[in-house]
């Protein structure tokens, strides 16, 4: 294996590790945020102005749970292809590079969309907490 191929492989491994860690963290966060939203569903009645906001946030975090699972599965497939490429001395061929480029784009969209929903969640919590009367 050439030094260039080795460098590409190390970079791919590092990037895959970052993606996997990020996706696993999002999965845990989404579950945590859904638990918080469940508490808000109990606190707010169905006629409340906040109910549609809570319902939309729940929907979005459930979407991210499903999306995270799908992206982790795709990442596993790509990692398997790279490992098979290493064994057959066909590291990061054009098809593997296309798959990685596709997943890279998916991760960029994922990160931007997740950042937005977390911002909306934090804004909701901050607004809800400041609107609550102090006992």
Buried (B, 14 or more C-beta within 10 A) or exposed (E): EEEEBEEBBEEBEEBBEEBBEBBEEBBEBBEEBBEBBEEBBEEBEEEEEBBEBBEEBBEBBEEBBEBBEEBBEBBEEBBEBBEEBBEEEBBBEEEBEEBBEEBEEBBEEBEEBBEEBBEEBEEBBEEBEEEEEEE
